[in-house]
Amino acid sequence: MVKFMLKCFLLVFVLFFGVLFGMQQANDGMKKMKGYNDPQLYSAFQVEEGKSGTEASVLGQKVTSHDLEQKKKQLEEMKAFNMFSNIGKKISDVVTNLFSEITNKLFN
């Protein structure tokens, strides 16, 4: 089981970076095809050292830890309702209670 999970994680890791590499190659190809450097064509993934520390951008949008904290706070404030999550929790509670009752009756 551990080997299987390790293989799966390795495969996902390789495919993820393969997608990023392919997007970067497509971006370079677009620049070569146009013949000039268009500022509207962003790189797929960039990491730069700035005054405030390391800054990353994915598909032209800057990603900082401050942005992630704001999004987390916003989601907590919204208290988003996910119907499927609630249904899944209820089903798991019912199944857990059912099997615990069955095991209690069989072994007690």
Gaussian input, Z-matrix of N, CA and C with variables (Angstrom, degrees):
# hf/3-21g

backbone

0 1
 N
 C     1     B1
 C     2     B2     1     A1
 N     3     B3     2     A2     1     D1
 C     4     B4     3     A3     2     D2
 C     5     B5     4     A4     3     D3
 N     6     B6     5     A5     4     D4
 C     7     B7     6     A6     5     D5
 C     8     B8     7     A7     6     D6
 N     9     B9     8     A8     7     D7
 C    10    B10     9     A9     8     D8
 C    11    B11    10    A10     9     D9
 N    12    B12    11    A11    10    D10
 C    13    B13    12    A12    11    D11
 C    14    B14    13    A13    12    D12
 N    15    B15    14    A14    13    D13
 C    16    B16    15    A15    14    D14
 C    17    B17    16    A16    15    D15
 N    18    B18    17    A17    16    D16
 C    19    B19    18    A18    17    D17
 C    20    B20    19    A19    18    D18
 N    21    B21    20    A20    19    D19
 C    22    B22    21    A21    20    D20
 C    23    B23    22    A22    21    D21
 N    24    B24    23    A23    22    D22
 C    25    B25    24    A24    23    D23
 C    26    B26    25    A25    24    D24
 N    27    B27    26    A26    25    D25
 C    28    B28    27    A27    26    D26
 C    29    B29    28    A28    27    D27
 N    30    B30    29    A29    28    D28
 C    31    B31    30    A30    29    D29
 C    32    B32    31    A31    30    D30
 N    33    B33    32    A32    31    D31
 C    34    B34    33    A33    32    D32
 C    35    B35    34    A34    33    D33
 N    36    B36    35    A35    34    D34
 C    37    B37    36    A36    35    D35
 C    38    B38    37    A37    36    D36
 N    39    B39    38    A38    37    D37
 C    40    B40    39    A39    38    D38
 C    41    B41    40    A40    39    D39
 N    42    B42    41    A41    40    D40
 C    43    B43    42    A42    41    D41
 C    44    B44    43    A43    42    D42
 N    45    B45    44    A44    43    D43
 C    46    B46    45    A45    44    D44
 C    47    B47    46    A46    45    D45
 N    48    B48    47    A47    46    D46
 C    49    B49    48    A48    47    D47
 C    50    B50    49    A49    48    D48
 N    51    B51    50    A50    49    D49
 C    52    B52    51    A51    50    D50
 C    53    B53    52    A52    51    D51
 N    54    B54    53    A53    52    D52
 C    55    B55    54    A54    53    D53
 C    56    B56    55    A55    54    D54
 N    57    B57    56    A56    55    D55
 C    58    B58    57    A57    56    D56
 C    59    B59    58    A58    57    D57
 N    60    B60    59    A59    58    D58
 C    61    B61    60    A60    59    D59
 C    62    B62    61    A61    60    D60
 N    63    B63    62    A62    61    D61
 C    64    B64    63    A63    62    D62
 C    65    B65    64    A64    63    D63
 N    66    B66    65    A65    64    D64
 C    67    B67    66    A66    65    D65
 C    68    B68    67    A67    66    D66
 N    69    B69    68    A68    67    D67
 C    70    B70    69    A69    68    D68
 C    71    B71    70    A70    69    D69
 N    72    B72    71    A71    70    D70
 C    73    B73    72    A72    71    D71
 C    74    B74    73    A73    72    D72
 N    75    B75    74    A74    73    D73
 C    76    B76    75    A75    74    D74
 C    77    B77    76    A76    75    D75
 N    78    B78    77    A77    76    D76
 C    79    B79    78    A78    77    D77
 C    80    B80    79    A79    78    D78
 N    81    B81    80    A80    79    D79
 C    82    B82    81    A81    80    D80
 C    83    B83    82    A82    81    D81
 N    84    B84    83    A83    82    D82
 C    85    B85    84    A84    83    D83
 C    86    B86    85    A85    84    D84
 N    87    B87    86    A86    85    D85
 C    88    B88    87    A87    86    D86
 C    89    B89    88    A88    87    D87
 N    90    B90    89    A89    88    D88
 C    91    B91    90    A90    89    D89
 C    92    B92    91    A91    90    D90
 N    93    B93    92    A92    91    D91
 C    94    B94    93    A93    92    D92
 C    95    B95    94    A94    93    D93
 N    96    B96    95    A95    94    D94
 C    97    B97    96    A96    95    D95
 C    98    B98    97    A97    96    D96
 N    99    B99    98    A98    97    D97
 C   100   B100    99    A99    98    D98
 C   101   B101   100   A100    99    D99
 N   102   B102   101   A101   100   D100
 C   103   B103   102   A102   101   D101
 C   104   B104   103   A103   102   D102
 N   105   B105   104   A104   103   D103
 C   106   B106   105   A105   104   D104
 C   107   B107   106   A106   105   D105
 N   108   B108   107   A107   106   D106
 C   109   B109   108   A108   107   D107
 C   110   B110   109   A109   108   D108
 N   111   B111   110   A110   109   D109
 C   112   B112   111   A111   110   D110
 C   113   B113   112   A112   111   D111
 N   114   B114   113   A113   112   D112
 C   115   B115   114   A114   113   D113
 C   116   B116   115   A115   114   D114
 N   117   B117   116   A116   115   D115
 C   118   B118   117   A117   116   D116
 C   119   B119   118   A118   117   D117
 N   120   B120   119   A119   118   D118
 C   121   B121   120   A120   119   D119
 C   122   B122   121   A121   120   D120
 N   123   B123   122   A122   121   D121
 C   124   B124   123   A123   122   D122
 C   125   B125   124   A124   123   D123
 N   126   B126   125   A125   124   D124
 C   127   B127   126   A126   125   D125
 C   128   B128   127   A127   126   D126
 N   129   B129   128   A128   127   D127
 C   130   B130   129   A129   128   D128
 C   131   B131   130   A130   129   D129
 N   132   B132   131   A131   130   D130
 C   133   B133   132   A132   131   D131
 C   134   B134   133   A133   132   D132
 N   135   B135   134   A134   133   D133
 C   136   B136   135   A135   134   D134
 C   137   B137   136   A136   135   D135
 N   138   B138   137   A137   136   D136
 C   139   B139   138   A138   137   D137
 C   140   B140   139   A139   138   D138
 N   141   B141   140   A140   139   D139
 C   142   B142   141   A141   140   D140
 C   143   B143   142   A142   141   D141
 N   144   B144   143   A143   142   D142
 C   145   B145   144   A144   143   D143
 C   146   B146   145   A145   144   D144
 N   147   B147   146   A146   145   D145
 C   148   B148   147   A147   146   D146
 C   149   B149   148   A148   147   D147
 N   150   B150   149   A149   148   D148
 C   151   B151   150   A150   149   D149
 C   152   B152   151   A151   150   D150
 N   153   B153   152   A152   151   D151
 C   154   B154   153   A153   152   D152
 C   155   B155   154   A154   153   D153
 N   156   B156   155   A155   154   D154
 C   157   B157   156   A156   155   D155
 C   158   B158   157   A157   156   D156
 N   159   B159   158   A158   157   D157
 C   160   B160   159   A159   158   D158
 C   161   B161   160   A160   159   D159
 N   162   B162   161   A161   160   D160
 C   163   B163   162   A162   161   D161
 C   164   B164   163   A163   162   D162
 N   165   B165   164   A164   163   D163
 C   166   B166   165   A165   164   D164
 C   167   B167   166   A166   165   D165
 N   168   B168   167   A167   166   D166
 C   169   B169   168   A168   167   D167
 C   170   B170   169   A169   168   D168
 N   171   B171   170   A170   169   D169
 C   172   B172   171   A171   170   D170
 C   173   B173   172   A172   171   D171
 N   174   B174   173   A173   172   D172
 C   175   B175   174   A174   173   D173
 C   176   B176   175   A175   174   D174
 N   177   B177   176   A176   175   D175
 C   178   B178   177   A177   176   D176
 C   179   B179   178   A178   177   D177
 N   180   B180   179   A179   178   D178
 C   181   B181   180   A180   179   D179
 C   182   B182   181   A181   180   D180
 N   183   B183   182   A182   181   D181
 C   184   B184   183   A183   182   D182
 C   185   B185   184   A184   183   D183
 N   186   B186   185   A185   184   D184
 C   187   B187   186   A186   185   D185
 C   188   B188   187   A187   186   D186
 N   189   B189   188   A188   187   D187
 C   190   B190   189   A189   188   D188
 C   191   B191   190   A190   189   D189
 N   192   B192   191   A191   190   D190
 C   193   B193   192   A192   191   D191
 C   194   B194   193   A193   192   D192
 N   195   B195   194   A194   193   D193
 C   196   B196   195   A195   194   D194
 C   197   B197   196   A196   195   D195
 N   198   B198   197   A197   196   D196
 C   199   B199   198   A198   197   D197
 C   200   B200   199   A199   198   D198
 N   201   B201   200   A200   199   D199
 C   202   B202   201   A201   200   D200
 C   203   B203   202   A202   201   D201
 N   204   B204   203   A203   202   D202
 C   205   B205   204   A204   203   D203
 C   206   B206   205   A205   204   D204
 N   207   B207   206   A206   205   D205
 C   208   B208   207   A207   206   D206
 C   209   B209   208   A208   207   D207
 N   210   B210   209   A209   208   D208
 C   211   B211   210   A210   209   D209
 C   212   B212   211   A211   210   D210
 N   213   B213   212   A212   211   D211
 C   214   B214   213   A213   212   D212
 C   215   B215   214   A214   213   D213
 N   216   B216   215   A215   214   D214
 C   217   B217   216   A216   215   D215
 C   218   B218   217   A217   216   D216
 N   219   B219   218   A218   217   D217
 C   220   B220   219   A219   218   D218
 C   221   B221   220   A220   219   D219
 N   222   B222   221   A221   220   D220
 C   223   B223   222   A222   221   D221
 C   224   B224   223   A223   222   D222
 N   225   B225   224   A224   223   D223
 C   226   B226   225   A225   224   D224
 C   227   B227   226   A226   225   D225
 N   228   B228   227   A227   226   D226
 C   229   B229   228   A228   227   D227
 C   230   B230   229   A229   228   D228
 N   231   B231   230   A230   229   D229
 C   232   B232   231   A231   230   D230
 C   233   B233   232   A232   231   D231
 N   234   B234   233   A233   232   D232
 C   235   B235   234   A234   233   D233
 C   236   B236   235   A235   234   D234
 N   237   B237   236   A236   235   D235
 C   238   B238   237   A237   236   D236
 C   239   B239   238   A238   237   D237
 N   240   B240   239   A239   238   D238
 C   241   B241   240   A240   239   D239
 C   242   B242   241   A241   240   D240
 N   243   B243   242   A242   241   D241
 C   244   B244   243   A243   242   D242
 C   245   B245   244   A244   243   D243
 N   246   B246   245   A245   244   D244
 C   247   B247   246   A246   245   D245
 C   248   B248   247   A247   246   D246
 N   249   B249   248   A248   247   D247
 C   250   B250   249   A249   248   D248
 C   251   B251   250   A250   249   D249
 N   252   B252   251   A251   250   D250
 C   253   B253   252   A252   251   D251
 C   254   B254   253   A253   252   D252
 N   255   B255   254   A254   253   D253
 C   256   B256   255   A255   254   D254
 C   257   B257   256   A256   255   D255
 N   258   B258   257   A257   256   D256
 C   259   B259   258   A258   257   D257
 C   260   B260   259   A259   258   D258
 N   261   B261   260   A260   259   D259
 C   262   B262   261   A261   260   D260
 C   263   B263   262   A262   261   D261
 N   264   B264   263   A263   262   D262
 C   265   B265   264   A264   263   D263
 C   266   B266   265   A265   264   D264
 N   267   B267   266   A266   265   D265
 C   268   B268   267   A267   266   D266
 C   269   B269   268   A268   267   D267
 N   270   B270   269   A269   268   D268
 C   271   B271   270   A270   269   D269
 C   272   B272   271   A271   270   D270
 N   273   B273   272   A272   271   D271
 C   274   B274   273   A273   272   D272
 C   275   B275   274   A274   273   D273
 N   276   B276   275   A275   274   D274
 C   277   B277   276   A276   275   D275
 C   278   B278   277   A277   276   D276
 N   279   B279   278   A278   277   D277
 C   280   B280   279   A279   278   D278
 C   281   B281   280   A280   279   D279
 N   282   B282   281   A281   280   D280
 C   283   B283   282   A282   281   D281
 C   284   B284   283   A283   282   D282
 N   285   B285   284   A284   283   D283
 C   286   B286   285   A285   284   D284
 C   287   B287   286   A286   285   D285
 N   288   B288   287   A287   286   D286
 C   289   B289   288   A288   287   D287
 C   290   B290   289   A289   288   D288
 N   291   B291   290   A290   289   D289
 C   292   B292   291   A291   290   D290
 C   293   B293   292   A292   291   D291
 N   294   B294   293   A293   292   D292
 C   295   B295   294   A294   293   D293
 C   296   B296   295   A295   294   D294
 N   297   B297   296   A296   295   D295
 C   298   B298   297   A297   296   D296
 C   299   B299   298   A298   297   D297
 N   300   B300   299   A299   298   D298
 C   301   B301   300   A300   299   D299
 C   302   B302   301   A301   300   D300
 N   303   B303   302   A302   301   D301
 C   304   B304   303   A303   302   D302
 C   305   B305   304   A304   303   D303
 N   306   B306   305   A305   304   D304
 C   307   B307   306   A306   305   D305
 C   308   B308   307   A307   306   D306
 N   309   B309   308   A308   307   D307
 C   310   B310   309   A309   308   D308
 C   311   B311   310   A310   309   D309
 N   312   B312   311   A311   310   D310
 C   313   B313   312   A312   311   D311
 C   314   B314   313   A313   312   D312
 N   315   B315   314   A314   313   D313
 C   316   B316   315   A315   314   D314
 C   317   B317   316   A316   315   D315
 N   318   B318   317   A317   316   D316
 C   319   B319   318   A318   317   D317
 C   320   B320   319   A319   318   D318
 N   321   B321   320   A320   319   D319
 C   322   B322   321   A321   320   D320
 C   323   B323   322   A322   321   D321

   B1=1.4547
   B2=1.5237
   B3=1.3313
   B4=1.4686
   B5=1.5181
   B6=1.3414
   B7=1.4630
   B8=1.5297
   B9=1.3314
   B10=1.4598
   B11=1.5326
   B12=1.3372
   B13=1.4677
   B14=1.5230
   B15=1.3220
   B16=1.4577
   B17=1.5232
   B18=1.3311
   B19=1.4644
   B20=1.5240
   B21=1.3286
   B22=1.4689
   B23=1.5239
   B24=1.3313
   B25=1.4691
   B26=1.5224
   B27=1.3242
   B28=1.4564
   B29=1.5266
   B30=1.3246
   B31=1.4609
   B32=1.5262
   B33=1.3273
   B34=1.4687
   B35=1.5231
   B36=1.3284
   B37=1.4623
   B38=1.5266
   B39=1.3310
   B40=1.4602
   B41=1.5233
   B42=1.3248
   B43=1.4595
   B44=1.5234
   B45=1.3456
   B46=1.4643
   B47=1.5232
   B48=1.3199
   B49=1.4600
   B50=1.5158
   B51=1.3208
   B52=1.4621
   B53=1.5179
   B54=1.3166
   B55=1.4697
   B56=1.5241
   B57=1.3421
   B58=1.4636
   B59=1.5215
   B60=1.3243
   B61=1.4589
   B62=1.5287
   B63=1.3206
   B64=1.4639
   B65=1.5137
   B66=1.3355
   B67=1.4631
   B68=1.5225
   B69=1.3261
   B70=1.4579
   B71=1.5278
   B72=1.3255
   B73=1.4596
   B74=1.5285
   B75=1.3264
   B76=1.4642
   B77=1.5260
   B78=1.3274
   B79=1.4581
   B80=1.5280
   B81=1.3254
   B82=1.4663
   B83=1.5200
   B84=1.3255
   B85=1.4552
   B86=1.5228
   B87=1.3359
   B88=1.4658
   B89=1.5234
   B90=1.3328
   B91=1.4670
   B92=1.5206
   B93=1.3328
   B94=1.4667
   B95=1.5255
   B96=1.3332
   B97=1.4535
   B98=1.5320
   B99=1.3353
   B100=1.4618
   B101=1.5207
   B102=1.3147
   B103=1.4546
   B104=1.5186
   B105=1.2987
   B106=1.4611
   B107=1.5173
   B108=1.3266
   B109=1.4550
   B110=1.5224
   B111=1.3065
   B112=1.4594
   B113=1.5243
   B114=1.3379
   B115=1.4735
   B116=1.5270
   B117=1.3192
   B118=1.4661
   B119=1.5245
   B120=1.3233
   B121=1.4565
   B122=1.5221
   B123=1.3137
   B124=1.4607
   B125=1.5171
   B126=1.3066
   B127=1.4605
   B128=1.5182
   B129=1.3066
   B130=1.4635
   B131=1.5254
   B132=1.3320
   B133=1.4590
   B134=1.5188
   B135=1.3417
   B136=1.4612
   B137=1.5184
   B138=1.3296
   B139=1.4513
   B140=1.5187
   B141=1.3379
   B142=1.4572
   B143=1.5157
   B144=1.3171
   B145=1.4572
   B146=1.5261
   B147=1.3298
   B148=1.4539
   B149=1.5054
   B150=1.3213
   B151=1.4625
   B152=1.5280
   B153=1.3131
   B154=1.4679
   B155=1.5259
   B156=1.3270
   B157=1.4585
   B158=1.5079
   B159=1.2891
   B160=1.4567
   B161=1.5239
   B162=1.3297
   B163=1.4586
   B164=1.5229
   B165=1.3072
   B166=1.4639
   B167=1.5153
   B168=1.3142
   B169=1.4563
   B170=1.5234
   B171=1.3228
   B172=1.4596
   B173=1.5121
   B174=1.3108
   B175=1.4651
   B176=1.5193
   B177=1.3286
   B178=1.4542
   B179=1.5087
   B180=1.3075
   B181=1.4637
   B182=1.5127
   B183=1.3339
   B184=1.4581
   B185=1.5158
   B186=1.3152
   B187=1.4594
   B188=1.5178
   B189=1.3273
   B190=1.4558
   B191=1.5203
   B192=1.3081
   B193=1.4609
   B194=1.5223
   B195=1.3487
   B196=1.4629
   B197=1.5263
   B198=1.3394
   B199=1.4649
   B200=1.5239
   B201=1.3313
   B202=1.4622
   B203=1.5206
   B204=1.3285
   B205=1.4610
   B206=1.5196
   B207=1.3419
   B208=1.4632
   B209=1.5297
   B210=1.3169
   B211=1.4627
   B212=1.5161
   B213=1.3317
   B214=1.4604
   B215=1.5253
   B216=1.3386
   B217=1.4657
   B218=1.5214
   B219=1.3290
   B220=1.4585
   B221=1.5291
   B222=1.3256
   B223=1.4596
   B224=1.5200
   B225=1.3373
   B226=1.4577
   B227=1.5233
   B228=1.3282
   B229=1.4609
   B230=1.5240
   B231=1.3238
   B232=1.4594
   B233=1.5224
   B234=1.3129
   B235=1.4649
   B236=1.5210
   B237=1.3311
   B238=1.4640
   B239=1.5217
   B240=1.3120
   B241=1.4525
   B242=1.5173
   B243=1.3063
   B244=1.4509
   B245=1.5183
   B246=1.3160
   B247=1.4480
   B248=1.5266
   B249=1.3213
   B250=1.4555
   B251=1.5234
   B252=1.3137
   B253=1.4620
   B254=1.5239
   B255=1.3248
   B256=1.4730
   B257=1.5299
   B258=1.3287
   B259=1.4589
   B260=1.5288
   B261=1.3148
   B262=1.4616
   B263=1.5172
   B264=1.3336
   B265=1.4672
   B266=1.5199
   B267=1.3380
   B268=1.4619
   B269=1.5201
   B270=1.3315
   B271=1.4650
   B272=1.5224
   B273=1.3320
   B274=1.4709
   B275=1.5233
   B276=1.3313
   B277=1.4694
   B278=1.5157
   B279=1.3282
   B280=1.4700
   B281=1.5221
   B282=1.3284
   B283=1.4672
   B284=1.5237
   B285=1.3361
   B286=1.4671
   B287=1.5181
   B288=1.3152
   B289=1.4648
   B290=1.5279
   B291=1.3274
   B292=1.4541
   B293=1.5288
   B294=1.3286
   B295=1.4557
   B296=1.5234
   B297=1.3198
   B298=1.4624
   B299=1.5320
   B300=1.3247
   B301=1.4578
   B302=1.5302
   B303=1.3224
   B304=1.4652
   B305=1.5367
   B306=1.3113
   B307=1.4677
   B308=1.5336
   B309=1.3215
   B310=1.4604
   B311=1.5223
   B312=1.3303
   B313=1.4608
   B314=1.5152
   B315=1.3498
   B316=1.4592
   B317=1.5291
   B318=1.3141
   B319=1.4576
   B320=1.5156
   B321=1.2932
   B322=1.4738
   B323=1.4884
   A1=110.56
   A2=115.80
   A3=119.73
   A4=110.09
   A5=116.82
   A6=119.83
   A7=110.52
   A8=115.75
   A9=119.98
   A10=110.85
   A11=116.96
   A12=120.57
   A13=110.60
   A14=116.69
   A15=120.52
   A16=110.83
   A17=116.22
   A18=120.07
   A19=111.27
   A20=116.77
   A21=120.46
   A22=111.06
   A23=116.77
   A24=119.56
   A25=111.31
   A26=117.22
   A27=120.69
   A28=109.98
   A29=116.82
   A30=121.06
   A31=111.55
   A32=117.16
   A33=121.10
   A34=109.95
   A35=117.00
   A36=121.79
   A37=110.96
   A38=116.98
   A39=121.37
   A40=110.65
   A41=117.42
   A42=120.16
   A43=111.91
   A44=117.51
   A45=120.78
   A46=110.91
   A47=116.30
   A48=118.65
   A49=111.73
   A50=117.68
   A51=120.45
   A52=111.62
   A53=116.44
   A54=120.62
   A55=110.29
   A56=116.85
   A57=119.57
   A58=111.41
   A59=117.44
   A60=121.30
   A61=110.45
   A62=117.20
   A63=120.60
   A64=112.47
   A65=117.06
   A66=119.89
   A67=110.52
   A68=116.95
   A69=120.44
   A70=110.22
   A71=117.37
   A72=120.95
   A73=110.96
   A74=117.06
   A75=120.28
   A76=110.34
   A77=117.14
   A78=121.05
   A79=110.72
   A80=116.37
   A81=119.77
   A82=111.12
   A83=117.01
   A84=120.92
   A85=112.27
   A86=116.78
   A87=120.19
   A88=110.96
   A89=116.23
   A90=119.54
   A91=111.00
   A92=116.88
   A93=120.50
   A94=110.70
   A95=116.40
   A96=120.39
   A97=110.71
   A98=117.06
   A99=120.22
   A100=111.18
   A101=116.79
   A102=120.29
   A103=113.63
   A104=118.38
   A105=121.86
   A106=108.72
   A107=115.89
   A108=121.10
   A109=109.26
   A110=116.73
   A111=122.78
   A112=108.74
   A113=118.11
   A114=118.44
   A115=113.56
   A116=118.23
   A117=120.13
   A118=111.84
   A119=117.87
   A120=121.38
   A121=108.33
   A122=116.18
   A123=120.97
   A124=110.35
   A125=115.72
   A126=120.39
   A127=108.68
   A128=116.00
   A129=119.99
   A130=110.52
   A131=116.81
   A132=119.65
   A133=108.07
   A134=116.68
   A135=121.59
   A136=109.41
   A137=115.45
   A138=121.61
   A139=106.69
   A140=116.52
   A141=121.37
   A142=109.69
   A143=115.25
   A144=121.00
   A145=107.56
   A146=116.87
   A147=121.64
   A148=111.48
   A149=115.49
   A150=120.49
   A151=111.25
   A152=116.07
   A153=120.22
   A154=112.27
   A155=117.66
   A156=120.70
   A157=111.00
   A158=116.58
   A159=121.95
   A160=109.77
   A161=114.96
   A162=121.08
   A163=108.36
   A164=116.72
   A165=122.14
   A166=109.01
   A167=115.12
   A168=119.91
   A169=108.33
   A170=114.72
   A171=121.86
   A172=106.98
   A173=115.97
   A174=123.42
   A175=111.77
   A176=117.11
   A177=122.33
   A178=115.48
   A179=118.55
   A180=121.53
   A181=108.82
   A182=115.81
   A183=120.14
   A184=110.48
   A185=115.33
   A186=122.22
   A187=107.57
   A188=116.22
   A189=120.89
   A190=108.61
   A191=115.89
   A192=119.16
   A193=110.57
   A194=116.78
   A195=120.27
   A196=110.54
   A197=117.04
   A198=120.94
   A199=110.88
   A200=115.94
   A201=119.28
   A202=111.35
   A203=117.32
   A204=120.64
   A205=110.98
   A206=116.95
   A207=120.44
   A208=110.43
   A209=117.42
   A210=120.48
   A211=110.89
   A212=116.86
   A213=120.30
   A214=110.52
   A215=117.06
   A216=120.89
   A217=110.74
   A218=115.96
   A219=120.20
   A220=110.56
   A221=117.87
   A222=120.76
   A223=111.43
   A224=116.87
   A225=119.57
   A226=110.93
   A227=117.72
   A228=121.40
   A229=111.10
   A230=116.28
   A231=120.02
   A232=111.23
   A233=116.64
   A234=121.84
   A235=109.10
   A236=113.95
   A237=121.05
   A238=111.04
   A239=115.40
   A240=122.70
   A241=108.58
   A242=115.85
   A243=121.01
   A244=108.00
   A245=116.08
   A246=121.78
   A247=111.19
   A248=117.53
   A249=120.83
   A250=111.20
   A251=117.39
   A252=120.91
   A253=110.55
   A254=115.76
   A255=119.58
   A256=111.83
   A257=117.03
   A258=120.50
   A259=109.71
   A260=117.04
   A261=121.22
   A262=112.16
   A263=116.64
   A264=119.95
   A265=111.11
   A266=116.72
   A267=120.12
   A268=111.38
   A269=116.96
   A270=120.63
   A271=110.39
   A272=116.83
   A273=119.04
   A274=110.83
   A275=117.96
   A276=120.35
   A277=111.32
   A278=116.81
   A279=120.95
   A280=109.93
   A281=117.63
   A282=121.29
   A283=110.05
   A284=117.58
   A285=121.07
   A286=111.17
   A287=116.56
   A288=120.32
   A289=111.66
   A290=118.13
   A291=122.62
   A292=110.86
   A293=116.77
   A294=119.68
   A295=112.27
   A296=117.49
   A297=118.58
   A298=110.53
   A299=117.63
   A300=120.64
   A301=111.33
   A302=116.77
   A303=120.82
   A304=110.34
   A305=117.46
   A306=119.64
   A307=111.22
   A308=117.33
   A309=119.70
   A310=111.63
   A311=117.66
   A312=121.27
   A313=111.72
   A314=117.04
   A315=119.91
   A316=112.09
   A317=118.20
   A318=121.15
   A319=114.14
   A320=119.71
   A321=121.92
   A322=111.76
   D1=-39.50
   D2=-179.46
   D3=-66.79
   D4=-40.03
   D5=178.40
   D6=-63.05
   D7=-41.14
   D8=179.95
   D9=-62.13
   D10=-46.29
   D11=179.88
   D12=-64.25
   D13=-40.02
   D14=178.43
   D15=-62.46
   D16=-43.29
   D17=177.47
   D18=-62.84
   D19=-40.99
   D20=179.69
   D21=-63.80
   D22=-46.85
   D23=179.33
   D24=-63.15
   D25=-39.66
   D26=178.67
   D27=-64.18
   D28=-42.56
   D29=179.30
   D30=-63.35
   D31=-44.72
   D32=178.63
   D33=-63.07
   D34=-41.84
   D35=179.27
   D36=-61.29
   D37=-46.87
   D38=-179.44
   D39=-65.22
   D40=-43.24
   D41=-179.59
   D42=-66.23
   D43=-38.53
   D44=178.97
   D45=-61.47
   D46=-47.92
   D47=179.71
   D48=-72.47
   D49=-25.60
   D50=173.28
   D51=-65.48
   D52=-39.60
   D53=176.98
   D54=-64.89
   D55=-46.10
   D56=178.19
   D57=-61.82
   D58=-41.30
   D59=178.53
   D60=-64.00
   D61=-41.72
   D62=178.45
   D63=-64.67
   D64=-38.31
   D65=177.62
   D66=-66.39
   D67=-38.09
   D68=178.35
   D69=-66.39
   D70=-41.21
   D71=178.28
   D72=-64.93
   D73=-39.40
   D74=177.63
   D75=-64.61
   D76=-38.79
   D77=177.59
   D78=-63.27
   D79=-44.64
   D80=177.87
   D81=-62.63
   D82=-39.04
   D83=177.42
   D84=-64.26
   D85=-38.49
   D86=177.15
   D87=-64.33
   D88=-40.00
   D89=178.67
   D90=-65.38
   D91=-41.44
   D92=178.81
   D93=-65.99
   D94=-37.50
   D95=-178.37
   D96=-68.34
   D97=-38.83
   D98=179.49
   D99=-72.12
   D100=-33.93
   D101=178.91
   D102=91.19
   D103=-1.62
   D104=176.56
   D105=-148.48
   D106=165.03
   D107=-177.40
   D108=-86.45
   D109=107.10
   D110=179.72
   D111=-89.85
   D112=121.10
   D113=-178.94
   D114=-67.39
   D115=-13.20
   D116=178.80
   D117=-79.88
   D118=-14.17
   D119=177.08
   D120=-91.75
   D121=107.89
   D122=-178.73
   D123=-91.01
   D124=154.95
   D125=172.63
   D126=-74.01
   D127=156.65
   D128=-178.37
   D129=-67.17
   D130=-38.73
   D131=-175.54
   D132=-152.87
   D133=126.62
   D134=178.59
   D135=-134.82
   D136=141.83
   D137=173.92
   D138=-126.05
   D139=125.48
   D140=-177.75
   D141=-128.20
   D142=145.78
   D143=174.20
   D144=-89.87
   D145=118.55
   D146=-179.95
   D147=-115.09
   D148=-177.54
   D149=179.11
   D150=-66.15
   D151=-35.17
   D152=-177.61
   D153=-91.03
   D154=9.82
   D155=179.81
   D156=118.10
   D157=-159.52
   D158=-178.55
   D159=-81.24
   D160=131.40
   D161=178.24
   D162=-119.36
   D163=138.71
   D164=179.45
   D165=-122.79
   D166=149.81
   D167=174.02
   D168=-136.57
   D169=134.95
   D170=178.79
   D171=-120.04
   D172=121.03
   D173=-178.19
   D174=54.09
   D175=39.21
   D176=175.25
   D177=84.49
   D178=-3.49
   D179=179.25
   D180=-106.23
   D181=127.13
   D182=-179.27
   D183=-72.22
   D184=138.55
   D185=-179.96
   D186=-120.21
   D187=121.57
   D188=176.50
   D189=-129.09
   D190=162.57
   D191=179.38
   D192=-67.44
   D193=-28.39
   D194=178.20
   D195=-64.27
   D196=-41.21
   D197=178.20
   D198=-62.53
   D199=-41.42
   D200=-179.27
   D201=-65.76
   D202=-37.47
   D203=177.95
   D204=-66.06
   D205=-39.53
   D206=178.06
   D207=-63.46
   D208=-43.14
   D209=179.98
   D210=-64.78
   D211=-38.73
   D212=178.72
   D213=-63.71
   D214=-43.73
   D215=178.59
   D216=-64.18
   D217=-40.65
   D218=-179.66
   D219=-63.39
   D220=-42.17
   D221=178.37
   D222=-65.91
   D223=-37.77
   D224=178.33
   D225=-67.09
   D226=-36.52
   D227=178.83
   D228=-69.37
   D229=-36.80
   D230=-178.63
   D231=-70.34
   D232=-29.78
   D233=-174.78
   D234=49.11
   D235=57.20
   D236=-175.23
   D237=-56.34
   D238=136.60
   D239=-179.69
   D240=-96.72
   D241=120.60
   D242=177.72
   D243=-115.03
   D244=107.78
   D245=-175.08
   D246=-61.56
   D247=-43.78
   D248=-177.52
   D249=-66.04
   D250=-35.51
   D251=177.93
   D252=-64.91
   D253=-44.54
   D254=179.03
   D255=-65.20
   D256=-40.75
   D257=178.20
   D258=-63.68
   D259=-42.72
   D260=178.73
   D261=-62.19
   D262=-40.58
   D263=178.16
   D264=-64.52
   D265=-41.43
   D266=179.81
   D267=-65.90
   D268=-41.97
   D269=178.85
   D270=-63.83
   D271=-42.40
   D272=-179.93
   D273=-65.74
   D274=-36.56
   D275=176.56
   D276=-64.10
   D277=-42.92
   D278=-179.85
   D279=-63.70
   D280=-46.48
   D281=-178.54
   D282=-64.81
   D283=-41.81
   D284=178.50
   D285=-61.64
   D286=-46.77
   D287=178.74
   D288=-63.98
   D289=-40.27
   D290=179.76
   D291=-61.37
   D292=-49.17
   D293=-178.66
   D294=-69.93
   D295=-33.23
   D296=177.22
   D297=-67.51
   D298=-37.78
   D299=176.47
   D300=-66.35
   D301=-41.66
   D302=179.42
   D303=-63.84
   D304=-45.19
   D305=179.56
   D306=-66.88
   D307=-36.04
   D308=177.31
   D309=-63.94
   D310=-41.43
   D311=-179.50
   D312=-71.28
   D313=-34.71
   D314=-178.72
   D315=-74.41
   D316=-39.16
   D317=-172.90
   D318=-102.96
   D319=-0.90
   D320=178.11
   D321=-112.45

